[in-house]
Structures are given as C-alpha cells and as structure tokens.
Amino acid sequence: MVKEELKKFYNDDLKKYDLKENRGFKIIFNELIDCGYNLIIGIDEMQDLIDRLFTWYEIKYPEREFDFYDGVDIQDFAIKKELSNLMDINQLFFRLTDNQIKLLEGNYRSSVMKEIPIYEEGTKIGVHKKAYFKIVRNKNDSYYNKHKDFIVSADAISGEVDIDYEIDKYVNSYTNINDLYKIFKASYANRLDFTELEDAVNNKIIDNYLRDRLLEFVSLKLLYSRQTTPERGYIRAKRFIDEFNKRLNLSLTSNEIDRVMNNYKENKFKTKILSF
C-alpha cells in the first residue's frame, strides 16, 4: 500500500516538464514569438531536449548505484560504474541536435558566425567562436561620407569585442557586446543603426532564460520520476544541477526541488508522529 505522503508527493507534481501541458510556459513562449523573438528551436525540440537530459541522467546514475550506497553488495561495482564516469557533458552534447547545443551553450548569436581555429605548436587545440554585426552610419555621423557601415566582431562566448580602427572611433578601451550596445544607445543613437547588436543582446537574454527554465524542468522530472524514490530522484536532480553549473558556468539553483523535497520530508515526519 502506497503511503499517504508518497501519494501526496506525486499528486503535487504539476508536470511542468511536459511543455504541451505547461500553460504558463506556453503563454510566455507565445508572447516571445509575438514580440518577434528569433527562436533557436521550437517547443517540440525543447521537449525532446528535456526528455533526452532526463534519460541521460537516469542512465548515468542507475538504481543499482544507489543500491550499492545503501549497502547492497554488487559484484565488481567499480568496473560497472565506469560508464557513469564516461558520461560527461561532451558525450551528452554529441547526442544532441545542433540547435539544442546552441541553446544550452547560450552564446551570442548573429546571422554571420565563424569558427576561428586555435593552434598551439602547429596542433589545433580548439576554436574561437566569432559573431559579426553590421553597424550602419547615417548622415549625422561624421564618418558617414567615407564609410556608410562597418562590422563589429566579437567572441560569441565571452562577448568580448575586437577593438579595431572603426570601433576605436567610438570606444577606445576594452568592451563587450552588452557594454558596447549601452554606449551606442546612450551616445550614438542619432548617428548609428545598431539593430543587429541590439538583437544579439536581447536574444541572449531570452535564450538564457529559456535554457534555464528547461533545465529547471529537467530537475523536476528527475525528482518526480516514478522509476525511483523521491530521495533518489532528488539526488539525481541535484547532481544534474551541479554538473551543468560547473561545466557550463551557470547559476542554476535547486530552490524548487529543495522546497518540494522539504515538504515531502515534513509530511513523512507528520505521518510518523501520528502513527505513534
């Protein structure tokens, strides 16, 4: 017989991780589209991302691992756990779609993107991801007659802007995409059209908001999984959050799953007291 506190635990599941049933998320999603937000992926691919991440972490941290930590003798446990150690973020990303990866990475984006190889002693060790934005001068700008537009290039990950002779006419020190946009808006709005730069700033804010919400939904799906216990689901969800924060330099919190788990523990305690 299922205990009352366990019934309540699963009955309180709002299934936010089911995007087609998540009315609040669909409202926000549709409002973003109406405002002209340039989507990376649609809602079906977002749902697929949630489901893939959920499955990955249930496989990475199987029930038998928790059995072992609970005192069940599992032969050659260290050898059998090797797969879990290999299932890192790189392996996970290799199994996602390009658009899902872009959303998770949360980089600045533009219509023109390039990867510049990084070499060390003749060996390629990585790439610089570059984003390019056209800035258009109007007749109020003193450089209009010479060049009617110029290109801003920046690191798509950090947002650091490459200072060249064109940028140096407006900014003469280190800056990033966000700060450059603020400078242009405050001091050059009547001289420059920097729509592409503005779109990049706004898209990144919304991309990151959507990414963080989806990852929050993954943690809830792990917590509420019917294939395990609330305690084990909570541990998986916490590991998921910690790993993504570490590998992608995020600031995801466990506030919601903490609240759910605390309520569950409180209900268990009340039930135990009443049973005496």
RODO-2510 file (C-alpha; in nm, 4 decimals, decimal comma):
residues 276
     n   res          X          Y          Z
     1     m     0,0000     0,0000     0,0000
     2     v     0,1393     0,3363    -0,1034
     3     k     0,1939     0,5657     0,1916
     4     e    -0,0159     0,8812     0,2084
     5     e     0,2837     1,1146     0,1998
     6     l     0,4075     0,9428    -0,1178
     7     k     0,0664     0,9798    -0,2791
     8     k     0,0655     1,3494    -0,1939
     9     f     0,4185     1,3870    -0,3273
    10     y     0,3217     1,2611    -0,6744
    11     n    -0,0198     1,4314    -0,6688
    12     d     0,1566     1,7653    -0,6169
    13     d     0,3559     1,7140    -0,9373
    14     l     0,2446     1,9916    -1,1737
    15     k     0,4307     1,8223    -1,4614
    16     k     0,5981     2,1453    -1,5677
    17     y     0,8380     1,9306    -1,7701
    18     d     0,5521     1,8437    -2,0079
    19     l     0,5641     2,1612    -2,2167
    20     k     0,2395     2,0987    -2,4032
    21     e     0,0589     2,0811    -2,0682
    22     n     0,2562     2,3645    -1,9058
    23     r     0,0178     2,6551    -1,9643
    24     g     0,2427     2,9137    -1,8007
    25     f     0,5379     2,8246    -2,0204
    26     k     0,3258     2,8194    -2,3369
    27     i     0,1933     3,1678    -2,2603
    28     i     0,5461     3,3047    -2,2183
    29     f     0,6638     3,1155    -2,5270
    30     n     0,3843     3,2562    -2,7443
    31     e     0,4402     3,6087    -2,6114
    32     l     0,8066     3,5876    -2,7081
    33     i     0,7099     3,4849    -3,0606
    34     d     0,4586     3,7714    -3,0826
    35     c     0,7334     4,0131    -2,9754
    36     g     0,9492     3,8967    -3,2651
    37     y     1,1915     3,6796    -3,0716
    38     n     1,4097     3,4815    -3,3111
    39     l     1,3723     3,1222    -3,1920
    40     i     1,6632     2,8801    -3,1925
    41     i     1,4340     2,5779    -3,1574
    42     g     1,0624     2,5112    -3,1398
    43     i     0,8661     2,3738    -2,8478
    44     d     0,8816     2,0125    -2,9751
    45     e     1,2606     2,0204    -2,9876
    46     m     1,2652     2,1772    -2,6408
    47     q     1,0551     1,8880    -2,5130
    48     d     1,2911     1,6450    -2,6807
    49     l     1,5822     1,8143    -2,5018
    50     i     1,4119     1,7744    -2,1629
    51     d     1,3425     1,4076    -2,2320
    52     r     1,6974     1,3377    -2,3524
    53     l     1,8580     1,5000    -2,0493
    54     f     1,6216     1,3157    -1,8156
    55     t     1,7024     0,9788    -1,9754
    56     w     2,0751     1,0530    -1,9784
    57     y     2,0859     1,1171    -1,6042
    58     e     1,8706     0,8170    -1,5164
    59     i     2,1187     0,6025    -1,7099
    60     k     2,4235     0,7832    -1,5732
    61     y     2,3138     0,7313    -1,2135
    62     p     2,1289     0,3954    -1,2193
    63     e     1,9266     0,2459    -0,9365
    64     r     2,1946    -0,0167    -0,8723
    65     e     2,4410     0,2580    -0,7798
    66     f     2,2034     0,3793    -0,5095
    67     d     2,1519     0,0186    -0,4007
    68     f     2,5278    -0,0122    -0,3545
    69     y     2,5457     0,3018    -0,1413
    70     d     2,2512     0,1675     0,0609
    71     g     2,4551    -0,1416     0,1471
    72     v     2,3581    -0,3875    -0,1256
    73     d     2,6597    -0,5974    -0,2280
    74     i     2,7079    -0,5535    -0,6040
    75     q     2,9900    -0,7545    -0,7559
    76     d     3,2546    -0,5527    -0,9446
    77     f     3,0712    -0,2286    -0,8695
    78     a     3,3719    -0,0100    -0,9562
    79     i     3,4002    -0,1683    -1,3021
    80     k     3,0274    -0,1417    -1,3675
    81     k     3,0349     0,2269    -1,2685
    82     e     3,2907     0,3093    -1,5398
    83     l     3,0156     0,4028    -1,7877
    84     s     2,8851     0,6689    -1,5488
    85     n     3,2317     0,8247    -1,5328
    86     l     3,2488     0,8422    -1,9137
    87     m     2,9084     1,0104    -1,9481
    88     d     3,0320     1,3701    -1,9294
    89     i     2,8920     1,6859    -2,0898
    90     n     3,0942     1,6335    -2,4089
    91     q     2,9440     1,2895    -2,4597
    92     l     2,5990     1,4270    -2,3849
    93     f     2,6321     1,7121    -2,6355
    94     f     2,7466     1,4658    -2,9010
    95     r     2,3996     1,3112    -2,8777
    96     l     2,2005     1,6344    -2,9002
    97     t     2,0857     1,8289    -3,2046
    98     d     2,2808     2,1349    -3,3196
    99     n     2,0001     2,3665    -3,2094
   100     q     1,9778     2,2048    -2,8666
   101     i     2,3512     2,2535    -2,8214
   102     k     2,3259     2,6191    -2,9241
   103     l     2,0517     2,6804    -2,6697
   104     l     2,2460     2,5114    -2,3908
   105     e     2,5687     2,6944    -2,4724
   106     g     2,3834     3,0263    -2,4587
   107     n     2,6318     3,2164    -2,6735
   108     y     2,5754     3,5456    -2,8501
   109     r     2,4432     3,4833    -3,1994
   110     s     2,4151     3,6695    -3,5262
   111     s     2,3354     3,5994    -3,8891
   112     v     2,7089     3,5663    -3,9542
   113     m     2,9029     3,3274    -3,7308
   114     k     3,2506     3,1819    -3,7812
   115     e     3,4802     2,9419    -3,6009
   116     i     3,8445     3,0539    -3,5987
   117     p     4,0864     2,7642    -3,5293
   118     i     4,3237     2,7944    -3,2323
   119     y     4,6633     2,6357    -3,2855
   120     e     4,9376     2,5545    -3,0387
   121     e     5,2712     2,4380    -3,1792
   122     g     5,1032     2,3541    -3,5087
   123     t     4,8244     2,1482    -3,3484
   124     k     4,4633     2,2601    -3,3451
   125     i     4,3502     2,2752    -2,9815
   126     g     4,0143     2,4481    -3,0195
   127     v     3,8241     2,7283    -3,1873
   128     h     3,7261     3,0875    -3,1249
   129     k     3,3557     3,1300    -3,1977
   130     k     3,3057     3,4695    -3,3564
   131     a     2,9872     3,6695    -3,4141
   132     y     2,9678     3,9608    -3,6599
   133     f     2,7278     4,2566    -3,6541
   134     k     2,6754     4,5277    -3,9135
   135     i     2,6576     4,8841    -3,7808
   136     v     2,5099     5,1384    -4,0233
   137     r     2,6001     5,5065    -4,0099
   138     n     2,3533     5,7798    -4,1002
   139     k     2,4195     6,1330    -4,2202
   140     n     2,4560     6,2650    -3,8657
   141     d     2,7721     6,0624    -3,8199
   142     s     3,0950     6,2442    -3,9037
   143     y     3,2347     5,9315    -4,0745
   144     y     2,9278     5,8803    -4,2948
   145     n     3,0764     6,0050    -4,6237
   146     k     3,3794     5,7798    -4,6002
   147     h     3,2217     5,4505    -4,4893
   148     k     2,8454     5,4129    -4,4514
   149     d     2,8734     5,0977    -4,2401
   150     f     3,1246     4,8854    -4,0524
   151     i     3,1404     4,5449    -3,8862
   152     v     3,1728     4,4680    -3,5168
   153     s     3,3317     4,1309    -3,4442
   154     a     3,3160     3,9727    -3,1009
   155     d     3,3784     3,6488    -2,9189
   156     a     3,0441     3,4682    -2,9245
   157     i     3,1090     3,3063    -2,5860
   158     s     3,2502     3,5878    -2,3704
   159     g     3,1086     3,8758    -2,5741
   160     e     3,4481     4,0477    -2,5853
   161     v     3,4576     4,2931    -2,8757
   162     d     3,7579     4,3089    -3,1088
   163     i     3,8770     4,6684    -3,0952
   164     d     3,9814     4,7871    -3,4421
   165     y     4,0178     5,1275    -3,6045
   166     e     3,6424     5,1556    -3,6656
   167     i     3,5376     5,0691    -3,3113
   168     d     3,8159     5,2884    -3,1792
   169     k     3,6323     5,5904    -3,3205
   170     y     3,3593     5,5324    -3,0624
   171     v     3,5182     5,3202    -2,7892
   172     n     3,8876     5,3301    -2,7068
   173     s     3,9139     5,0614    -2,4410
   174     y     3,8122     4,7015    -2,3734
   175     t     3,4397     4,6395    -2,4005
   176     n     3,1941     4,3577    -2,4510
   177     i     2,8783     4,3318    -2,6587
   178     n     2,6470     4,4398    -2,3757
   179     d     2,8554     4,7444    -2,2853
   180     l     2,9059     4,8429    -2,6481
   181     y     2,5302     4,8317    -2,7023
   182     k     2,4779     5,0546    -2,3966
   183     i     2,7406     5,3029    -2,5225
   184     f     2,5859     5,3174    -2,8686
   185     k     2,2366     5,3591    -2,7249
   186     a     2,3401     5,6324    -2,4814
   187     s     2,5715     5,8336    -2,7057
   188     y     2,5218     5,7428    -3,0714
   189     a     2,1533     5,6559    -3,1185
   190     n     2,1106     5,9522    -3,3569
   191     r     2,4189     5,8573    -3,5605
   192     l     2,4234     5,4763    -3,5830
   193     d     2,1823     5,1945    -3,6575
   194     f     2,2964     4,9099    -3,4321
   195     t     1,9868     4,6892    -3,4633
   196     e     2,1898     4,3698    -3,5119
   197     l     2,3829     4,4387    -3,1920
   198     e     2,0611     4,5105    -3,0022
   199     d     1,9060     4,1866    -3,1305
   200     a     2,2110     3,9915    -3,0144
   201     v     2,1823     4,1312    -2,6611
   202     n     1,8087     4,0677    -2,6384
   203     n     1,8287     3,7216    -2,7946
   204     k     2,0953     3,6127    -2,5485
   205     i     1,8864     3,7267    -2,2512
   206     i     1,5848     3,5317    -2,3771
   207     d     1,7896     3,2295    -2,4889
   208     n     1,9401     3,2024    -2,1425
   209     y     1,6025     3,2469    -1,9749
   210     l     1,4515     2,9651    -2,1824
   211     r     1,7545     2,7416    -2,1268
   212     d     1,7426     2,7889    -1,7508
   213     r     1,3677     2,7163    -1,7390
   214     l     1,4120     2,3964    -1,9420
   215     l     1,6935     2,2793    -1,7172
   216     e     1,4771     2,3537    -1,4148
   217     f     1,2061     2,1358    -1,5684
   218     v     1,4585     1,8547    -1,6174
   219     s     1,5451     1,8654    -1,2474
   220     l     1,1748     1,8406    -1,1606
   221     k     1,1257     1,5476    -1,3953
   222     l     1,4184     1,3679    -1,2311
   223     l     1,2767     1,4397    -0,8872
   224     y     0,9257     1,3198    -0,9704
   225     s     1,0356     1,0130    -1,1679
   226     r     0,8135     0,7131    -1,0908
   227     q     1,1065     0,4811    -1,1671
   228     t     1,2745     0,5638    -0,8382
   229     t     1,2090     0,7074    -0,4928
   230     p     1,1781     1,0800    -0,4134
   231     e     1,5057     1,0615    -0,2216
   232     r     1,6966     0,9126    -0,5134
   233     g     1,5243     1,1385    -0,7643
   234     y     1,6332     1,4358    -0,5563
   235     i     1,9962     1,3210    -0,5538
   236     r     1,9917     1,2782    -0,9333
   237     a     1,8372     1,6219    -0,9778
   238     k     2,0982     1,7833    -0,7516
   239     r     2,3815     1,6124    -0,9386
   240     f     2,2328     1,7277    -1,2677
   241     i     2,2172     2,0906    -1,1492
   242     d     2,5690     2,0825    -1,0017
   243     e     2,7218     1,9314    -1,3163
   244     f     2,5573     2,1790    -1,5515
   245     n     2,6542     2,4724    -1,3311
   246     k     3,0152     2,3541    -1,3272
   247     r     3,0540     2,2593    -1,6933
   248     l     2,8561     2,5456    -1,8496
   249     n     2,9343     2,8099    -1,5872
   250     l     2,5665     2,8526    -1,4985
   251     s     2,3955     2,9690    -1,1809
   252     l     2,1041     2,7280    -1,1642
   253     t     1,9511     2,6932    -0,8199
   254     s     1,7864     2,3950    -0,6530
   255     n     1,5291     2,6131    -0,4787
   256     e     1,2226     2,4477    -0,6275
   257     i     1,3305     2,0869    -0,5808
   258     d     1,4506     2,1791    -0,2304
   259     r     1,1055     2,3167    -0,1486
   260     v     0,9312     2,0072    -0,2874
   261     m     1,1636     1,7721    -0,1001
   262     n     1,1334     1,9633     0,2270
   263     n     0,7542     1,9433     0,2035
   264     y     0,7762     1,5693     0,1408
   265     k     1,0055     1,5159     0,4396
   266     e     0,7772     1,7254     0,6581
   267     n     0,4764     1,5170     0,5537
   268     k     0,6688     1,1967     0,6260
   269     f     0,7574     1,3259     0,9706
   270     k     0,3965     1,4224     1,0467
   271     t     0,2773     1,0794     0,9338
   272     k     0,5340     0,9116     1,1570
   273     i     0,4303     1,1205     1,4585
   274     l     0,0615     1,0473     1,4020
   275     s     0,1302     0,6746     1,3744
   276     f     0,2510     0,6560     1,7368
***
